[in-house]
Amino acid sequence: METERRAPAAATTIPATLKVGRISVQPPFAGTSLVLRIDELRYEVDPYNAFLASPSDLLGYQIALWLGGSGQFKAVRAPASPLTGDYVLEGFVTELYGDARSPQAPQAVLSLQIYLRRAGAAGGIVFERAYAERVAIDDAAPETLVRGYGVALSRILGALEHDLDALKPGRLARHGEPLRTRHTRHGSDCGSLPTAESTCAPYTAMRRRPASPGVT
């Protein structure tokens, strides 16, 4: 899962450091296996094709890489770094799957909630927002799906970068905004945070899907 940032670096830099913290992933998407949604109630876990690392680790690294390239903060520290920061950015993934309900029009689906807070025990949230992205892909093959995730994440991080830029300089000190979903392109089935009763939340039966061996 790779991103591609093409925009120039920010014209102004926040004189503070940013630590990218944990990016949590909702089950059943937290494992390394790729997941396909095959109908309204069923998801399939691919027993053969998987990420090389957990989605949490992959997403955290890509977010740190993107924001580091943006030049918005004095320095950006990756989740694995022992160093802290003046601000901590954390996330929660609610959707990460290939939507194969329409075989003629598969999609890569990624929904990500972002929280930016001040570091320390008394640190308050200064920004929070939910992003949802669907990317049309040619087929539901593992390689195609993972590339679709990269496009989805690039669009989400582009929107996040724009939103963080709007906070500079003084608004970064303002406490949390209402959490709302930003549909950066086509949006998601979930217009708000999923609940246990939500049909878009993956609380339904899943089964294994036979597939050709391989690692993505």
C-alpha positions, 0 to 999 in steps of 0.5 A, a space after each residue: 500500500 503506497 501513496 504518491 504525493 505530487 503537490 509542492 511542500 507547504 509555503 509556511 511551517 507550523 513551528 511544532 513537531 508531529 508524532 504519528 501515533 497508532 492507527 487502529 483498524 477495526 476487525 475484521 480488517 485489522 489482520 494482514 489478509 485481504 478482505 472482499 465484500 461479496 454481498 450486503 451481509 458477507 465478507 470474505 477473508 483471502 487465506 493466501 494473499 496478504 499484506 507484508 505487515 499489518 494495515 496499522 503499521 503500513 498506514 502509520 508509515 504512509 501517513 508519516 511519510 506523506 505529512 513529512 513531505 508536506 512540510 507543514 510541521 517542523 518535523 514528523 515522527 513515524 509511529 516506530 520512532 522513539 521520539 515524541 512530538 508537540 502534537 500526536 496524530 492518531 487514526 481509526 480505520 472503519 473500512 478497508 476492503 474490496 467491494 466485489 458486490 458488482 463484479 463489473 464495477 469493483 472498488 477499493 474502499 477505505 474509511 479513516 477517522 483522524 484525531 490530532 491532539 496535543 501531546 501529554 496527559 492534559 493534551 486536548 483534541 484540536 482537530 478530528 474528522 472522518 474521511 471516506 474514499 472509494 476507488 474504481 478498480 479494473 478487477 478484484 485481483 490482490 495486486 489491483 486491490 492494493 493499488 486501489 488502496 494506495 490511490 484511496 489513501 493518497 486522496 484521503 491524505 491530500 484532503 487531510 493535508 488541505 484541512 490541516 493547512 486551514 488550521 494554521 496558524 492560530 486555529 490549531 490552538 482551537 479545541 476539537 471540531 465536530 467529527 464529520 465524514 468528508 467524502 473525498 470522491 465517491 464517499 462511503 456506504 456509511 455517512 457517519 460513524 458506524 454503529 452495531 446496527 449499521 449495515 455497513 459495519 462488518 459485524 456480519 458473517 465472513 468466510 474464507 475465499 479460495 484463491 491462488 497463492 501469493 503475497 501482496 
